[in-house]
């Protein structure tokens, strides 16, 4: 495995940045990962490379001829590849690497990691991107990604592609299990489900959480082959809650599309029904817990996207949520 690291050609004013770069180089080498970087001997670049080499690691530098002519290249690397231009440098580093990590740096560092993140969104590669967030240096980047998502300029799945952590080892652990989401212009796989909006006499909303997950969602699930939505809903409520649907109570609210909570890169197309239950709730099957929550108060728990964007507004009596 090879990791490409982008970082500053300056060391910064605070020695904590150099110490973090040094520890990152050691960590990469200790894990048997080869380091790809810009080939310089100065700033955090030099600290990173020296640390990896001192720990017995393989370090590959990529540098344009113009910078070699200025004699800022590292002379002790395992390999130094010289290219003609900065564009060729970035392309070659991307070809060599299996993932990308940004350490604190300036405009060049941001430009390099942003380009790889953009390429990943477009499906040009499926490699992870991370930020070593030493002293909260990249907090503004994380906040900007969150704002782009809130304002509708970035898909949540593409924001989630980025890893922010002050521990290089934790980032590398995440890289090892990384699965790329669906690219920006590719239609994601669609899972057809049926879901129930259930409220009690106090208008509290019933939500469930599946085993091994954090998000709460409405009861329901996937349709089996040739199964009607109502048949699927009755089966799911029986298996998940031990309850039946009160005859005559189902009201079809519409079909809604949202990102999945637990299957990355997919969306759900949910037939949503308002129903009343018969029987005492007794969770079973895949369900870990069921709760009643007041939809009229600010939500303090993590909600699945469908629940957050469709079920919750409907439970509050808001009419702006639109179905297909």
C-alpha positions as CSV (number, residue, x, y, z in Angstrom):
1,X,0.0,0.0,0.0
2,X,1.1,3.5,-0.7
3,X,-0.1,6.8,0.8
4,X,0.5,10.1,-0.8
5,X,1.0,12.9,1.7
6,X,0.6,16.6,0.9
7,X,2.1,19.1,3.3
8,X,3.8,22.4,3.7
9,X,7.2,23.3,2.4
10,X,7.5,25.4,5.5
11,X,7.5,23.9,9.0
12,X,5.1,26.5,10.5
13,X,5.7,28.6,13.6
14,X,4.5,26.0,16.2
15,X,6.8,22.9,16.6
16,X,3.8,20.8,17.2
17,X,3.3,20.7,13.4
18,X,6.8,19.3,12.8
19,X,6.3,16.7,15.6
20,X,3.0,15.6,14.0
21,X,4.7,15.2,10.6
22,X,7.5,13.3,12.2
23,X,5.1,10.9,13.9
24,X,3.2,10.5,10.7
25,X,6.3,9.4,8.8
26,X,7.2,6.9,11.5
27,X,3.6,5.5,11.6
28,X,3.5,5.1,7.8
29,X,6.9,3.3,7.8
30,X,6.0,1.1,10.9
31,X,2.9,-0.2,9.1
32,X,4.9,-1.2,6.0
33,X,3.2,1.5,3.9
34,X,5.2,3.3,1.2
35,X,5.2,7.1,1.3
36,X,4.7,9.1,-1.8
37,X,5.2,12.9,-1.5
38,X,6.5,15.9,-3.3
39,X,10.2,15.1,-3.0
40,X,11.3,18.2,-1.0
41,X,13.9,18.4,1.8
42,X,12.4,21.5,3.3
43,X,9.6,22.2,5.8
44,X,7.2,19.5,6.9
45,X,8.0,17.7,3.6
46,X,11.5,17.1,4.8
47,X,10.5,16.3,8.3
48,X,8.0,13.7,7.1
49,X,10.4,12.1,4.6
50,X,13.3,11.9,7.1
51,X,11.2,10.3,9.8
52,X,9.9,7.6,7.4
53,X,13.4,6.9,6.1
54,X,14.9,6.8,9.6
55,X,12.2,4.2,10.5
56,X,13.2,2.0,7.6
57,X,10.4,3.0,5.3
58,X,10.2,3.4,1.5
59,X,9.9,7.0,0.4
60,X,9.1,8.0,-3.2
61,X,9.4,11.6,-4.2
62,X,7.9,13.3,-7.3
63,X,9.2,16.7,-8.3
64,X,9.1,18.9,-11.4
65,X,12.4,19.8,-13.0
66,X,12.0,23.5,-12.1
67,X,12.1,22.7,-8.4
68,X,15.0,20.3,-8.9
69,X,16.9,23.1,-10.5
70,X,16.4,25.2,-7.4
71,X,18.0,22.3,-5.4
72,X,15.2,21.8,-2.9
73,X,14.9,18.0,-3.6
74,X,15.7,15.5,-0.9
75,X,18.9,13.6,-1.8
76,X,18.3,10.5,0.3
77,X,15.0,9.1,-0.9
78,X,14.4,5.6,-2.0
79,X,13.4,7.0,-5.3
80,X,13.0,10.5,-6.8
81,X,10.9,10.7,-10.0
82,X,11.4,13.9,-12.0
83,X,8.6,15.2,-14.2
84,X,8.2,18.2,-16.5
85,X,5.4,20.2,-14.8
86,X,3.4,20.6,-11.7
87,X,0.4,19.0,-13.4
88,X,2.4,16.0,-14.3
89,X,3.7,15.8,-10.7
90,X,0.1,15.7,-9.3
91,X,-1.0,13.1,-11.9
92,X,2.0,10.9,-11.1
93,X,1.5,11.1,-7.4
94,X,-2.1,10.1,-7.9
95,X,-1.2,7.2,-10.0
96,X,1.3,5.9,-7.4
97,X,-0.9,6.3,-4.3
98,X,-3.7,4.2,-2.8
99,X,-4.9,7.1,-0.6
100,X,-4.2,10.8,0.1
101,X,-3.4,12.5,3.4
102,X,-3.1,16.3,3.9
103,X,-0.9,17.6,6.7
104,X,-0.9,21.3,7.6
105,X,0.3,23.5,4.7
106,X,-0.5,26.4,2.5
107,X,-2.5,27.0,-0.7
108,X,-0.6,24.3,-2.6
109,X,-1.5,21.6,0.0
110,X,-5.1,22.5,-0.1
111,X,-5.2,22.6,-3.9
112,X,-3.6,19.1,-4.1
113,X,-5.9,17.4,-1.6
114,X,-9.0,19.2,-3.0
115,X,-8.2,18.0,-6.5
116,X,-8.0,14.4,-5.3
117,X,-11.3,14.8,-3.4
118,X,-12.9,16.3,-6.5
119,X,-11.6,13.4,-8.7
120,X,-13.0,10.9,-6.2
121,X,-16.5,12.6,-6.3
122,X,-16.4,12.3,-10.1
123,X,-15.5,8.6,-9.9
124,X,-12.1,9.2,-11.5
125,X,-10.6,7.2,-8.7
126,X,-12.0,5.4,-5.5
127,X,-9.2,6.3,-3.1
128,X,-9.8,7.8,0.4
129,X,-8.8,11.4,1.4
130,X,-7.9,12.5,4.9
131,X,-6.7,15.5,6.9
132,X,-4.3,15.3,9.8
133,X,-6.1,17.9,12.0
134,X,-3.2,18.9,14.2
135,X,-4.2,21.7,16.6
136,X,-7.5,21.9,14.8
137,X,-5.8,23.3,11.7
138,X,-8.3,21.9,9.3
139,X,-11.4,22.7,11.4
140,X,-12.4,25.4,8.9
141,X,-12.2,22.9,6.0
142,X,-14.5,20.5,7.9
143,X,-16.9,23.3,8.7
144,X,-17.0,24.4,5.1
145,X,-17.8,20.8,3.9
146,X,-20.6,20.7,6.4
147,X,-22.0,24.0,5.2
148,X,-21.7,23.0,1.5
149,X,-23.8,20.0,2.5
150,X,-26.4,22.0,4.4
151,X,-26.7,24.5,1.5
152,X,-27.2,21.7,-1.1
153,X,-23.8,22.0,-3.0
154,X,-22.4,18.8,-1.7
155,X,-23.9,15.3,-1.2
156,X,-23.6,14.0,2.3
157,X,-21.9,10.9,1.0
158,X,-19.2,13.0,-0.6
159,X,-18.7,15.0,2.6
160,X,-18.3,11.7,4.4
161,X,-15.5,10.7,2.1
162,X,-13.2,13.0,4.1
163,X,-11.6,11.8,7.3
164,X,-10.5,14.4,9.9
165,X,-8.4,13.2,12.9
166,X,-5.3,14.3,14.8
167,X,-4.0,10.8,14.9
168,X,-2.4,9.5,11.7
169,X,-2.9,5.9,12.8
170,X,-6.6,6.4,13.2
171,X,-6.8,7.9,9.7
172,X,-4.8,4.9,8.2
173,X,-7.2,2.5,10.0
174,X,-10.1,4.3,8.3
175,X,-8.4,4.1,4.9
176,X,-8.0,0.3,5.3
177,X,-11.8,-0.1,5.4
178,X,-12.7,2.6,3.0
179,X,-15.5,2.0,0.5
180,X,-16.1,4.7,-2.1
181,X,-19.6,6.1,-2.5
182,X,-21.4,6.4,-5.8
183,X,-19.8,9.0,-8.1
184,X,-21.4,12.4,-8.6
185,X,-23.1,11.8,-11.9
186,X,-23.8,8.1,-11.5
187,X,-27.3,7.0,-10.4
188,X,-27.0,5.2,-7.0
189,X,-28.5,1.8,-6.5
190,X,-32.1,2.1,-5.3
191,X,-33.6,-0.1,-2.5
192,X,-37.4,-0.3,-2.4
193,X,-38.8,-0.3,1.1
194,X,-42.0,0.4,3.0
195,X,-42.1,2.5,6.1
196,X,-44.6,3.4,8.8
197,X,-45.3,6.7,10.5
198,X,-46.8,5.7,13.9
199,X,-47.9,8.2,16.5
200,X,-49.6,7.6,19.9
201,X,-52.5,9.7,21.4
202,X,-50.0,12.3,22.6
203,X,-48.7,12.6,19.0
204,X,-45.3,11.1,20.0
205,X,-43.5,9.4,17.1
206,X,-42.4,5.8,17.2
207,X,-38.8,5.2,16.1
208,X,-36.6,2.2,16.1
209,X,-32.9,1.5,16.0
210,X,-31.4,-1.6,14.3
211,X,-28.7,-3.6,16.0
212,X,-25.2,-2.4,15.4
213,X,-26.3,1.1,14.2
214,X,-26.7,4.6,15.7
215,X,-29.5,6.1,13.6
216,X,-33.1,6.0,14.6
217,X,-35.7,5.4,11.9
218,X,-39.3,4.6,11.3
219,X,-40.4,0.9,11.5
220,X,-40.5,-0.9,8.1
221,X,-38.1,-2.6,5.7
222,X,-37.4,-4.0,2.3
223,X,-40.0,-5.6,0.1
224,X,-39.6,-9.3,-0.7
225,X,-40.0,-10.4,-4.4
226,X,-43.6,-10.0,-5.5
227,X,-44.6,-8.6,-2.1
228,X,-47.0,-5.7,-2.0
229,X,-46.1,-2.7,0.2
230,X,-48.8,-3.3,2.7
231,X,-48.0,-7.0,2.9
232,X,-44.4,-6.1,3.5
233,X,-45.3,-3.5,6.2
234,X,-47.6,-5.9,8.0
235,X,-44.8,-8.5,8.0
236,X,-42.1,-6.0,9.2
237,X,-44.3,-4.7,12.0
238,X,-45.0,-8.2,13.2
239,X,-41.3,-9.2,13.0
240,X,-39.9,-6.0,14.4
241,X,-42.5,-4.9,17.0
242,X,-44.7,-8.0,17.6
243,X,-47.7,-5.9,16.5
244,X,-50.4,-5.9,13.9
245,X,-51.8,-3.1,11.8
246,X,-55.2,-1.9,13.0
247,X,-57.7,-2.6,10.2
248,X,-58.8,0.5,8.3
249,X,-56.0,2.6,9.7
250,X,-53.4,2.7,6.9
251,X,-53.2,6.0,5.0
252,X,-50.7,6.3,2.1
253,X,-48.6,9.4,2.5
254,X,-46.5,9.2,-0.6
255,X,-43.2,7.7,-2.0
256,X,-40.0,9.4,-0.8
257,X,-36.4,9.0,-1.8
258,X,-33.5,9.5,0.6
259,X,-30.0,8.3,1.2
260,X,-29.7,5.0,3.1
261,X,-28.6,5.2,6.7
262,X,-26.6,1.9,6.7
263,X,-25.8,1.0,3.1
264,X,-23.3,3.5,1.8
265,X,-23.8,4.7,-1.8
266,X,-27.4,3.6,-2.1
267,X,-30.8,5.4,-1.8
268,X,-34.1,4.1,-0.5
269,X,-37.4,4.6,-2.3
270,X,-39.9,4.4,0.5
271,X,-43.7,3.9,0.3
272,X,-44.7,5.7,3.5
273,X,-47.9,4.9,5.4
274,X,-49.5,6.3,8.5
275,X,-50.8,3.4,10.5
276,X,-52.1,2.5,14.0
277,X,-50.9,-0.6,15.9
278,X,-52.7,-3.4,17.6
279,X,-50.9,-5.2,20.5
280,X,-48.0,-4.4,22.9
281,X,-44.7,-3.5,21.4
282,X,-42.1,-6.2,21.9
283,X,-39.0,-5.5,19.8
284,X,-37.4,-8.4,17.8
285,X,-35.6,-9.3,14.6
286,X,-33.0,-6.7,13.7
287,X,-34.3,-4.1,16.1
288,X,-32.2,-3.1,19.2
289,X,-34.6,-0.6,20.7
290,X,-37.9,1.3,20.1
291,X,-38.6,4.7,21.5
292,X,-41.5,7.2,21.5
293,X,-40.3,10.8,20.9
294,X,-42.0,14.1,20.9
295,X,-41.7,15.5,17.4
296,X,-42.7,18.9,18.6
297,X,-39.4,19.4,20.4
298,X,-35.9,19.7,19.1
299,X,-34.5,16.3,18.2
300,X,-31.6,15.2,20.4
301,X,-30.9,11.9,18.6
302,X,-29.4,10.9,15.3
303,X,-32.0,10.3,12.7
304,X,-31.8,8.3,9.4
305,X,-32.0,10.5,6.3
306,X,-35.6,9.4,5.4
307,X,-36.8,9.9,8.9
308,X,-35.1,13.3,9.2
309,X,-36.2,14.7,5.8
310,X,-39.7,13.1,5.4
311,X,-41.1,11.4,8.4
312,X,-40.2,14.0,11.0
313,X,-41.7,16.9,9.1
314,X,-44.9,15.0,8.5
315,X,-45.1,14.0,12.2
316,X,-44.9,17.7,13.0
317,X,-47.7,18.5,10.6
318,X,-45.5,20.4,8.2
319,X,-46.7,20.2,4.6
320,X,-43.6,21.3,2.6
321,X,-42.1,17.8,2.4
322,X,-42.8,16.5,-1.1
323,X,-43.1,13.0,-2.4
324,X,-42.6,11.6,-5.9
